[in-house]
């Protein structure tokens, strides 16, 4: 399989771009290798761990199956971590979330730390009734004997709740045993004795962290996965995200040895801009003024971002899946003093320098603002030197001595920057600094079900961006890595696809689309020259009409916009998509762009000034602050003008696509008082009070993605508005056209539509969810719950709750899966149907409490409409796009300009009551629409 998602070097060392296979010719074969995660989830629910072997004596054989206690014996909790056993004073520095979950308990915890009790605070925090029988790592001796243990019996899956283990992330190629050292011994579950696969040095670093923090169990892939068992390895590949999400703490083993000068530059940068407001132990480390050496900072940052740990694809997904719960460990050089610095997790490690990944990401963001000009200037100088090399070699013998003298003088000033390497290495350093690790997105509060931690996910475009500079030994593994990072439910069997498919791009596109992720179809996520034209195949071509030319070059994808997270987002919901060789069948909103809104009064008032700003170049180009003030000013004026014209639906479409979710909100946790409509604006709101009202998304040209609507008003005197096109169906014996919105709701929810067989359930099994039936059922009106008082945010909260509970219940045993296959059912389809259970709950909530007629929605698009109804736009329905906070990609071209073609039956039969409208794609466009939780219907694009 060819990795055509990244640039490939040709024999002449020039970069070439491999073209993927035609997706339409391979999609059926690719989807013929589905892999559900039920077995992988079961595997991850009861892991094997590397633990200390506390058997007596050196006779492994006689003690190979002996445990100190059994799980059923609830032995008293005893033991101390190494610092508490040695009564090491509490280190000065900060208290971060990785130390305590609740800051209100800090004083009590401080008192407990000073007691050095047995059991100590750290052992208590890392132990439960189920794992306390496993021995702690000894504090005074160097462990050389280890045992593979499970907390629960191998067949016990229902009660596997213990998460008190540390997961390790490291680069295998960096961990080689010295030939002179004897490998440590490991006893397997069946009593076999083998040499440890990981190096002694690696195990020593991990054990040191474990005993300094009171951990009993270590999960390290080399030791805890049966490396000679292909089936288990495939399960582990598909379940890596579960392991690192489940772990109490994840650690990353760096090898960059940062000296005092390196640490001081990085620590000072972080301390001066972020750490001053945070609570800490001990005195402040920042005293007086210290000069920050940009050269030393460049060297420190280069050592961090170019560490081997940051070059591997598997390690990226391990760090990402940890969801902010990863600690980076750097070797501590003798004599280095980092006492009191808040960047360091002092309580986490005594033997190494520990830094939380999210904290280091913030620090690198600060440092990058200081050193990027220096790095780019050095890069330009080296590129100029390379271009002039040929000219220097062609100079006459008389000119060469003078030239050499000038070059020596120039090199003296650049000696300190030689560590940055050549031009290619500097270019790589800059890119790795920009894409070191995705920053945590802004989100509302998190909801946790049981022991399941909140999970971070992103879309395929972001995953590919951060994988560009990371390598892997097996190309097909990137499918599992992207699926783990994005949290996909439907997977593809990497082993089978590696043997049958040549294009990784085709497999990744199929994987993303089958899971309802359209991010790779958005033109703005690709790095292309401004003159690049977007080309779409025609219906006569073999390729799909929606697969434009940019989507066939995944190596150009570059996006850093995460999916939003939190209880009022829909990023974790799977959109029910059906992908086949015929095209895409998906829920969506179909708009007829047929009405022009005249805003020429604003054009006359502001047109000339706006166009001058937009066209200004060079020194006259407006500052970012001026751009923001001008854009927000005109957005406010447009919304105000629309309200005065009684076009509140159109105004809400613009407001929901540009507003900041915390604006004028007193409750920043659940958004119970979030403003979602122009009717909720504060009384007497004036343009000078718009501060904080808008949250706009930056575009590559330095402006905002939402500026297009202002451009239309200032250039054309208004914009075209689209209204929902009601989906039609033909009733038997009645040729009249009726609205089928309720039917689309049922099909989206998945409970009234059997997707495994593409047939509709009997009418007797379908509840009547019409407004009339609901109102007649209840004699008295149902009071609105507090979370529904503000419409969309309340509905999204319901969706989040139902999704979280549904994901915990959806599971199939091995026998159930076999029965499904025997009946010809597809477990993958059933799982996707169940994933949309939250939407079915929303349907009931919306129809019971909400009175808004979804068929009256209005939207604005960046195209010229047609009063005769020939301008049709299809917006795919994705819960991510309706999230609060609003995702950046909502301001991009996510909608298709379509043209209707001959329809086909959804299941291939000639059943007129279930006809799905079929379209071909002519282009993509940006749009603005109000928050929604239901599509207008299901459509198919060829």
C-alpha positions, 0 to 999 in steps of 0.5 A: 500500500502506498502512503499517498497522503504525504509527499513522496521523494523521487529518485532525484530527491524531488518531491512528487505527489502520488495520485490515489486510485479512483474512489468510485472504483474501490469504495465497495471493495474497501467497505467490504472489510468492516471491523467493529470495535466490540471485541477491541473494547472487550479486550481493552476492558481487561488489560494485562499489566507489568507488575513487580514479582514479589515471589520469594527467592530466585526459583521462578519455576516454583513460584510462577503462579503464586500471587501474594493475595487473591482479589477476593481477599480484601486485604487492608491497604498499606504501603508508601510511595518512595518520596513519602517512605523517605519523608521527602519534603513537599516540593515547591512549585505549582498544584495542577489538575493532574495532582488533585481533581478538586481544588477545594480539597487542596488544604486537606491534601496538604495536611495529609502529605505532611503526615507521611502516613502508611498508606500515604496519600499517593498510594490511596489515590492510585489504589482501589479494592480490586487492585490493592492485592497487587504488590507495590514496586519496592522503594529501596531495591532495584526491581529486576523481576516482573510478572504479567497480571490482570486485575480481574479474571480473563472472562470477567468483563462486567465489573472491570472498572479499575483504572489505577495504572500508568500507560507508557508512550515511547519510541521503540527504536530509541530503547535498545538493550546494551549487549553487556546487560542481562535483560530483566525477567518477566513471568507470563500468565501461564508461568512461562519465563521470558526476557523482557522485550523493552530495554532495562533502561526503559523499564527503570525509568517507568518503574521509577515513575511508578514507585514515586507516585504509588502505582502498582501496574504499568501498561507498556505495549511491548510487554503487555501485548502478546507480540506473537499473537496476530489476532491480539495485535490487531485488537490492540491496534484498534483499541489503543485509544481506549487504553490511554483514555482509561489509564489514570496517567500516561507518561511519555519518555523523552530523550532530549537532555535540556541544560540549565540555559535551555530550561531557564529560557523556556521556564521564564517565557511561561512564568512571565506570561501564564503562571503568575495568576496560578496557585503554587507552593513555596516562593516565586521563582521569577525574581528581578529581570533576567535576559532571555537568550533567543539563541538558547530558546531556539535550541531548547525548542528545537531539541523538544520538537525534534525529539524522536518521541515527536516523530512517530505516528503511533505516539501522536495518537497515544498522546491525543487519546490521553485527553490532557492526562499525559506527563512528559518526562525529560532526563534530569541532568546533574546540577540542573535546578528547576525548583519553584518553576510552575512549568514543572510538575514537581510532585510527579517526578523526583528523578526526572523533569515532568511537564504536562503535555497541555502545559508544554503546548502552551509554553511552546505557543508563547516561545514560538512568538519569540523565536519564529522570526529568528528561525525564518531569518536563519532559514532565508539566510541558508537558502540564499547561501545555497542559491549563491553556492554555484555563483561562488564556485564560478568566480575567478581565482582573484575574487575567491580569497576576498569572498572567503574572507567575507564568508568567514566574517559572516559565519562568526556571527552565525556560529551560535545558530549552527545547531539548527542544521541546514535549510531542510532541517530548519524548515522541519523544525518550524513545521514541527513547532507549528504542529507539535500537538493540537491545543485543547479546544475551548469547551463548556463543562464536561460530563463524565459517566462512571469511570469514563473520562471525557474524550478528545476527538478531531476530524480527519483533516486535523488528524492528517495534518498532525501526522504529516511529519510522523513516520510509521513502519506499516502504512496501513496502520495510519487507518487505525491511528486516524480512527483512534484519533477521530473516535470512529466507530466503524473501522476497516480491517487494516490487515486485509486492506494492506493486501488488496488496496494500493492507495491509502488516500482512497481508504482514508476517504472511505473511512472518514465518509462512512463515519459521517466525517466530511472534513476532507471534502472542505476546500479551505482545509487544503494548502493551494495557490490562490489561482487554484480552481476547484474542479468537480467530475460530471455525471458522465465521469467514472468518479463521484461528482462530489469528489473534487480535485483537491480531495484527491490530494490529501497530502495538501490537507492542513487544518488545526481546527478541532471538533468542539467538546463538552455537553452542548456539542454533537461532535461525538455523534455519528451521522447516519451515512450510507456510502456505496459505489452509487454515491453518498446517501445522507441526511441534510437540508435542501435549500432553494436560493430564490429570494434577494434581500436588498440592503443597498442602504448599507452599501451606500453608507459603508461600501467604499470604506469597506472595499478600500480596507479589503483591497489595501496592500503593503504598508496600507494594509489594516491591522488585525484590530482594525479588521476585527472592528470593521467586520464586527461593526458591519455584522452588527449593522446587517443584523440590526437592519434585518431585524428592522425589516422583520427578517428575524429568521435571516438575522438569526442565521447570521447571528448563530454563525458569528456569535460568541457562545459566552457573550452576555452569559452569566452561566458559563458552565451549562449555557442556561442563559445563552443568547441564541436569537435576536429576540433575546438581545439585551434591551437597548443594545447599541453598536458600541456595546458589541464587545464580545458579541462575535467569535469570528474564524480567521482565514489564511488571508488575515481576514475572517471566513465570515467576511463573505457576507459583508462582501456581498452586501458591499459589492452587490447591495444585498444577498440571496436567501434560501428556504427549506425545500420540503422532501416529498413522497408519493402516497399510494393512490394519492399523487399529492405531494406531502411533507415527510419531515417526521419520516426523516426524523424517524430514519435519522434516529434509526429506531423505525428504520432497519438499516441492516436490510434497508427496509422500513418497519411495519406501520404498527411499530411506528409511533405517531410523533406529530405535533397534533398527536402530542398535544392531544395526548396530554391534557395539561401542558408539560412544563419546560425543564430548565435545560430546555428554556433556551432551545438549542443548547438544552437540546444539545445537552440532551443529545450529549447525555443520551449519547453518553448513556447509549455508548455505555449500553451498546455492546454485543457479545461474541455469540450475538455477533455470530447470530447477526451474521447468520441472519445476514445482518450487519453489526456496523449498520446496527451500531451506527443506528444505535449511535443516533439514539440521542437524536431520537430523544431530541425528536421527542423533546423537540416535538413536545417542547419546541414550537418552532416550525423547522420548514420555515428556516432561512439560510444565506449562501455565497452564490447568486440565486434564481427566483425561478428555483434553479439555484439549489444548495444541499447542506449535509446534516452534521451534529458537529456543525450544530455544536456550541461552541460553533466549530470553525469549519461552519464558516467554510464551504461545507454546502454543495451546489447541486442539480437534481437528476433521475431519482432512485429507490433507497433500497433499489426496489421500485417503491414510490413511497420511499423514493430518495431525491438524487443530485449531482454536485456542481460546486461548494459554497459557504453559508449561514444558517440557524442552529438546528437538530433535524434535517429536512430529509435524506438525499443522495449525491451521485 
